[in-house]
Every structure is written in structure tokens, then in C-alpha cells.
């Protein structure tokens, strides 16, 4: 099968629309993963063993099951109990919850890396727990975490083709639709690879900058 540039120009607007949905799902999923991960990390440090162990078990369960299975559960099983979600919302929730369990470990490592003296100084200054976390611990823990968090968000971007399984019209689903309509797979699938490669390379450049900017921990 020969490469057809006219066909490429014809299908490009459709694929670009898929790129927009892919990037939107990644950005929203990244925000949710960052929030969920922080919540899990803080809950696992709870003085209540029931809370810390329950959250830890739930995080391990999510981390130990495939993302595709979780997406199917959210989109196809939850409607049986009355929870019906649009495809994009279900996809964002699936990505956010799944990667939130991984970012939780990044948060945990960053928090543990804060010198013990900082905790003791906050206690000596009679700061409340909320003040200690918001003014002392989190501002010091977050910057070294940024490169690792960005790495997970790039990995999330590469996982977005799984959203096609729940009918999200992201890049891969658009390409499959075009290919099945015209019975030409060379151009759409090749363009999918080219789009993912281009965006991934740009993301790697950003990641390298983040590593140089925030990767070194100053004491």
C-alpha cells in the first residue's frame, strides 16, 4: 500500500481533534492524580492504624490491577449500580485514580526526605499540624518531587490509547475509526505514532528542564 498524502490531508483534522481530547484527558487526569496521590500519602501517615492500613490496602489494590480493567469497571460496571458517567469523565477518573496511587509513593518519599529537624522546629514553634504541613513540610517536599511526578504524567499520556476501549474519542480511537471507514491503516496509524512521538519528545525536553531546575535538593 502506497502512502497517500491527499488522504493524510483529508484525515488530519479528525486526528488533530483526537489529539486535543488526548491532551485534555492527560491534563485533567494529571491534576486528579496529583490531588489523589497527596491525599493517599497524607492518609497513610494518619495516626489511626485503621485509616492508614485501609488506604494503603486500597492503593495497593488499585496499583496491582490493570488500568484497562479499572476503566471497564468505571464505565461498564458502575452504571449497574446507578452511576453513569460520560466516557471522557470515566477515563479521567480512571487515569487519575490509577496514577494517583503511584504519585502517592512520590509524595511519601518527598515527605520522608524532609529533615527531621524541620518537624522538631515546627513543634518547638508551637505550630499546629495544619500550619506545619502547609508552611513547613509541603513547601520543602514538593520541589524535589516535580521531576518524578512529571515522569508519571508522561507515562499517563502514553496510556491514553486505552481510553478508546470505553469509547473516548481520543487520538487512537479517531485513527481506528478513520481506518475502519476507509480501509486504510497505514496513514492513520502512522500519524498516531508520529503525534505521540512528537508530544513525548517535547515532554522529555520539559522533564529534563524540571530535573535540572528541581532535581537537586538543597540542604
N, C-alpha and C positions, 0 to 999 in steps of 0.2 A: 504494500500500500504506500503510495507516494504522499509526501507532505503537501497539504493544500493550504496556501496562505489565504486564499479567499474564504475558506471555511473557518480559518482561525479568526479573521476579522469579523466574521458573522457571529461566532460564539463568544467572542471576547467580552462583550458587555454582560452576558449572563454569568460568565465566570468571575468577572470583577464584582458583581453583586454577591456572589458566593464568598469572595474574599472579604467583603465588608462584614458579612454575617460571621465568618470565622474569626476575624479580629475582634468584633463586638463580643462574641461568646468568650474569647480568651480574656479580654479586659474585665468583663463582668465576673467571670469565674475566678480571675486572679484576686479581685477585690474581696470576693466572698471567701476564697481560700485564706487570704491574709487575716481576715476577721475570725474565721472559724479556727484557724491554727492558733491564734493568740488566745482565744477562749479555751481551747483544749489545753494549751500549755499552762495557763493560769489555774484551770480546774484541777489539773494533775498535781499541782503544788498545794492543793487545799489541805488544811489540817484534818479534814474529815476523811478518814480512810474509805468510807462508803462512796463518797463523791469521787475521790482520786482514782480508786480502783474501777469504778463503773465507767468513768470517762476513758480511762486507759484501755479497758477491755473493748469498749465501743470503737475507739480509734484503731486498735489492732485488728478488729473485725473488718472495718472498712478498708484498712490498708492491705489486708490479706485477701480480699476478694477482687476480682477483675472489675475495672471501670465499666466495661460493656454490660456486665451483669447488673451493676448498680443502675445504669441508665435504663435498662429494660425494666427493672423493678420500679423505678420512679415513674416512668412513662406509661407502662402497661399494667402494672400490678396495683399501684395506688388508686387508680380510678375504681377498682373493685370495692374500695372502702370509702368512696365518695370524694377522693382528692384527684381532681382532673386538672392537669397543668398543660399549658401550651408547650409545644416541642422545644422552643428556644429556652423557656424558663426551666423546663425539666433538665435540659442539657447543661445550663449554667449551674443549677443546683447540684447536679451530679459531679461536674468538674470541680466545683467549689468544695463540696464535702470530701471528695476523694483526695484532692491535693491539700486540703486543709489538714488532713492527718499527717501529711509529710512536712508541711510548713511548721506544724506544731513541734516537731523534733528540732527544727532550725531555731525556733524561739526558745525551746528548752536549753539548747546548747548555748545560745547567746546570753540567756539569763544566768545560767550557771557560770558563765565566763566573767560576770561582773565580780570584781574583787570583794571578798568577804568584808573587808574594811568599810566598804560603802554601805552595806547593811547596818553595820555596827554604828557608823557615823550617823545614819538616819535615826537609829534608835536613840543614840545619845542626844540628838537634837529634838527628841520627843515628837517626831513626825508620825502622823497616822499611817496606817497601811496604805491608804489611797494616795497620800502625799508621797510616801516612799516609792511606790510603783510609778506614779505619774511624773515625779520631778527628779528622781534619782536613778532608778533601775532601768526603766524603759528607754529614756534618752541615751543611756550608755550602751544598752544591749542591742538596740535596733541597727545602728550603722554597720557594725561588722556582719550582721545577718543579710544585708541587702544583696550582695552577690549570690549567696546561696538561694535566697528567695527568687531572684531573677532567673536563676538556672531552672528552678521548678516551673516557673511561669513559661519559659521557653519550651520545656517538656510538655506542658499543658497545651500549648499551641499546636504541637505536633500530634497530640492525641485528638484534636477536634474532628478528624475524619470519622471517628466513632459516632459522632452525633448524627451522621447520616442514617444510622440504624434506627433512630427514633424520629425520622422524617424532618430533621432540621435542614433547611436549605443552605447549608454551608458549602464550601468550595467543592468538596468531594461529591456531595450529593448532586450539585448542579452539573458537575462533569459527567457523572453516571447518567443523569437524565438526558443530557445532550448526546452522549454516546449511544444510549439505547434508542433515542429518537432517530438519529441519522445513521446508525450502524457504522459509525466511525469512532474508533477508540484511540487511535494514535495521537491525534491533535489534543483532545480534551485531557487525556490522562497525562500526556507530556507537559501540558501547560500547568496542570495541578502540581506536578513535581517542580516545575520552574518557579511557580509562585511560592511554594513552601521553601524552596532553597533560597530564593531572594530574601524573603522575610526573615528566615532563620539566620542568614549571614548578617543582615542588619542587626538582628538581635544579639548575635555573638559580639559584634563590634561594641554595642551598648554594654554588654556584660563585661567585656574586657575593661571598658572605662570604669564601670562600677567597681570592679576588683581593684583597679589602681587607686580609685578615689576612696573606697570604704574598706577595702580588704585588709588593710594593716590596722591592727589595734594598738592604739597608743595608751601607754600607762602613765 
